[in-house]
Amino acid sequence: ARYYDLFFPKLDDREYAFWHDTVVFSAAPALELGVGTGRILIPLVHQGLAVEGIDCSPDMLAFCRQKLAQHKLSAHLYQQSIEHMALHKQ
């Protein structure tokens, strides 16, 4: 988890635009599967979009929470496997 961001750099403009437009088009809160350290989630939440994240790794989620706090942001994060996820909403 500590080195994840070295292998997956910051979003470029084209990738960000894809995810931004996808969330906006859906007109509903989004769930990022395998949120990792928040590489996609954090820029979207920073723009005021409703995005939550799920990951099975407590270490990844800890880094994501740290990064959210550094940016003074918050998002619901769930530690669960995608195969067995049971969230409070659909």
C-alpha positions as CSV (number, residue, x, y, z in Angstrom):
1,A,0.0,0.0,0.0
2,R,2.8,2.4,0.8
3,Y,4.2,2.3,-2.8
4,Y,0.8,2.1,-4.6
5,D,0.9,5.8,-5.7
6,L,4.4,5.3,-7.2
7,F,2.9,2.8,-9.7
8,F,-0.3,4.6,-10.3
9,P,0.4,8.3,-10.7
10,K,-2.0,11.2,-10.4
11,L,-4.9,11.2,-12.8
12,D,-4.2,13.0,-16.1
13,D,-6.9,15.3,-17.5
14,R,-8.4,12.8,-19.9
15,E,-8.7,10.1,-17.3
16,Y,-10.2,12.5,-14.8
17,A,-12.7,13.8,-17.4
18,F,-13.8,10.2,-18.1
19,W,-14.5,9.5,-14.4
20,H,-16.0,12.9,-13.7
21,D,-18.4,12.7,-16.7
22,T,-19.4,9.1,-15.7
23,V,-20.3,10.1,-12.2
24,V,-22.1,13.3,-13.3
25,F,-24.0,11.4,-16.0
26,S,-25.2,8.8,-13.6
27,A,-26.8,11.5,-11.4
28,A,-26.4,9.2,-8.4
29,P,-23.7,8.6,-5.8
30,A,-20.9,6.5,-7.2
31,L,-19.0,3.6,-5.6
32,E,-15.4,3.1,-6.6
33,L,-14.5,-0.6,-6.5
34,G,-10.9,-1.1,-5.3
35,V,-10.5,2.5,-4.2
36,G,-6.9,1.9,-3.1
37,T,-5.4,5.1,-1.9
38,G,-8.0,7.3,-3.4
39,R,-6.3,8.2,-6.7
40,I,-9.7,8.5,-8.5
41,L,-12.0,9.1,-5.5
42,I,-10.2,12.1,-4.0
43,P,-10.2,14.4,-7.1
44,L,-13.9,13.7,-7.6
45,V,-14.9,14.3,-4.0
46,H,-12.8,17.5,-4.2
47,Q,-15.1,18.7,-7.0
48,G,-18.1,18.0,-4.8
49,L,-19.2,14.7,-6.4
50,A,-20.7,12.0,-4.2
51,V,-18.3,9.1,-4.4
52,E,-17.7,6.3,-1.9
53,G,-15.0,3.7,-2.0
54,I,-14.6,0.0,-1.2
55,D,-11.4,-2.0,-0.8
56,C,-10.5,-5.2,1.0
57,S,-7.1,-3.8,2.2
58,P,-7.1,-1.9,5.5
59,D,-3.7,-0.5,4.6
60,M,-5.0,1.0,1.4
61,L,-8.0,2.5,3.2
62,A,-5.8,4.0,5.8
63,F,-3.7,5.8,3.2
64,C,-6.9,6.9,1.5
65,R,-8.3,8.3,4.8
66,Q,-5.0,10.1,5.4
67,K,-5.0,11.7,2.0
68,L,-8.7,12.7,2.4
69,A,-7.8,14.3,5.8
70,Q,-4.8,16.2,4.2
71,H,-7.3,17.7,1.7
72,K,-9.9,18.3,4.4
73,L,-12.3,16.0,2.6
74,S,-14.5,13.1,3.7
75,A,-16.0,10.2,2.0
76,H,-17.5,6.9,3.1
77,L,-15.0,4.1,2.8
78,Y,-15.8,0.4,3.3
79,Q,-13.4,-2.4,4.1
80,Q,-15.0,-5.3,2.3
81,S,-14.3,-7.6,-0.6
82,I,-16.2,-6.8,-3.7
83,E,-17.4,-10.4,-4.0
84,H,-19.1,-10.3,-0.6
85,M,-20.0,-6.6,-0.2
86,A,-23.0,-5.8,1.9
87,L,-23.5,-2.0,2.0
88,H,-26.3,-0.1,3.8
89,K,-27.7,1.1,0.4
90,Q,-27.8,0.3,-3.2
